[in-house]
Amino acid sequence: MSLKSQLEKEHKTVKTMIQMYCKRCHNTDSVLCQDCSDLFEYAEERLKSCRFGESKPTCDTCIIHCYKPEMREKIKIVMRYAGPRMIYTHPIMGIQHLLKKLKKKREY
């Protein structure tokens, strides 16, 4: 069993959050709507080009805001919706994300 890198975990977390949001708010099943698909592709590009690499903090605790303002607002809406619900639907992923967020806040 191989350990996932931090960026792979972050990628999976963002994807899960967008899927949860799209399913509930845009009434989709297994396929993302075009707007959410565009947001995911944008987030994926931002993750790939993050200058912090494997030591990347959660986006809301990062000192550099690499998202365009419009996309930043969209991802905030998604995260506000999905974040609290992840504890019930994806508890391990949700707790890991929360712990990472708390850890990085103390470092800044």
C-alpha positions, 0 to 999 in steps of 0.5 A: 500500500502506497502513501498518498502525497499531500497534494493527492489528498488535497486533490481528492478533497477538493474533488469530493467537496465539488461533487457534494456541492454539485450533487445537492445544489445543482441536482446532478448524479455522478457527472459534474455540471459544466460550471462545477467541472470548470471550477474543478479543472481550475482548482486542479491547475492551481494545485499543480502550480502551487509554489508550496508543493507538498507543504501546501497549507489549506487555501484559506490559511495560505498567505498567497491567494492564487485563485482569480477573485471570481473562482475564489468566491465559487470555491468558498461557496463550495467549501462552506457547503461541503466542509461541515457535511464531510464529517458525516459523508467522508469522516476521515477526509473531513477530519484530516482536512480540519486538522491540517487547517488548524495546524497551518493556522498555528504556523502563520 
